[in-house]
Amino acid sequence: MFELAAKTFVYALEAYAALGLLFAAVFVVAGVQRLDSGAVGARIGFRLLMLPGAVALWPMLLCRWLRGQREPPVERTPHRVVKQP
């Protein structure tokens, strides 16, 4: 029973990574400049640095890309929310 659960977990992890790699290959070529204006005209070094993160976070990036969000969201941390006198 434990072996079946472990194999299922590993297969799911492999599928997630494979889908992430496919998505990331397309995303670093065509998608990153659509989500972040600072990435327009970025060179290959920047795109290679983006690849591991895009593989790991592909569901979130795919949702943002499909929704058409242009800029990264603004942080809503307490130090940004405090009103200045």
C-alpha positions as CSV (number, residue, x, y, z in Angstrom):
1,M,0.0,0.0,0.0
2,F,2.8,2.4,0.9
3,E,4.7,1.5,-2.2
4,L,1.7,2.3,-4.4
5,A,1.2,5.7,-2.7
6,A,4.9,6.5,-3.1
7,K,4.9,5.5,-6.8
8,T,1.7,7.6,-7.4
9,F,3.4,10.6,-5.7
10,V,6.5,10.2,-7.8
11,Y,4.5,9.9,-11.0
12,A,2.5,13.0,-10.1
13,L,5.6,14.9,-9.4
14,E,7.2,13.8,-12.7
15,A,4.0,14.8,-14.6
16,Y,4.0,18.2,-12.8
17,A,7.7,18.7,-13.8
18,A,7.2,17.6,-17.4
19,L,4.2,20.0,-17.8
20,G,6.2,22.7,-16.1
21,L,9.1,22.2,-18.5
22,L,6.9,22.4,-21.5
23,F,5.2,25.5,-20.2
24,A,8.5,27.2,-19.2
25,A,10.0,26.6,-22.6
26,V,7.1,28.6,-24.2
27,F,6.9,31.1,-21.4
28,V,10.5,32.3,-21.3
29,V,10.4,32.8,-25.1
30,A,7.0,34.4,-25.5
31,G,5.2,35.0,-22.2
32,V,7.6,36.7,-19.8
33,Q,7.6,40.0,-21.7
34,R,3.8,40.0,-21.7
35,L,3.6,39.7,-17.9
36,D,6.4,42.0,-17.0
37,S,7.3,45.1,-19.0
38,G,10.8,45.1,-17.4
39,A,11.5,41.8,-19.3
40,V,11.0,43.3,-22.8
41,G,14.2,42.8,-24.7
42,A,15.7,40.6,-22.1
43,R,18.7,38.5,-23.2
44,I,19.2,34.7,-23.0
45,G,20.9,34.9,-19.6
46,F,17.8,36.4,-18.0
47,R,15.6,33.9,-19.7
48,L,17.7,31.0,-18.5
49,L,17.5,32.3,-14.9
50,M,13.7,32.5,-15.3
51,L,13.4,28.9,-16.5
52,P,13.6,27.0,-13.1
53,G,11.2,29.3,-11.4
54,A,8.8,29.0,-14.4
55,V,9.0,25.2,-14.2
56,A,8.2,25.3,-10.4
57,L,5.5,28.0,-10.5
58,W,3.9,27.2,-13.9
59,P,0.2,27.0,-12.7
60,M,0.4,30.5,-11.2
61,L,2.1,32.0,-14.2
62,L,-0.3,30.3,-16.6
63,C,-3.3,31.7,-14.7
64,R,-1.7,35.2,-14.9
65,W,-0.9,34.8,-18.5
66,L,-4.4,33.6,-19.4
67,R,-6.0,36.5,-17.4
68,G,-3.9,39.0,-19.3
69,Q,-2.4,40.6,-16.2
70,R,0.4,42.9,-17.4
71,E,2.4,43.9,-14.3
72,P,3.3,42.0,-11.2
73,P,0.9,42.5,-8.3
74,V,1.7,45.2,-5.8
75,E,2.7,43.9,-2.4
76,R,0.1,44.3,0.3
77,T,2.3,44.1,3.3
78,P,1.8,46.2,6.5
79,H,4.7,48.6,5.7
80,R,3.1,49.5,2.3
81,V,-0.4,49.8,3.7
82,V,0.5,52.3,6.5
83,K,-0.7,55.8,5.7
84,Q,1.9,58.5,5.8
85,P,1.0,61.8,7.7
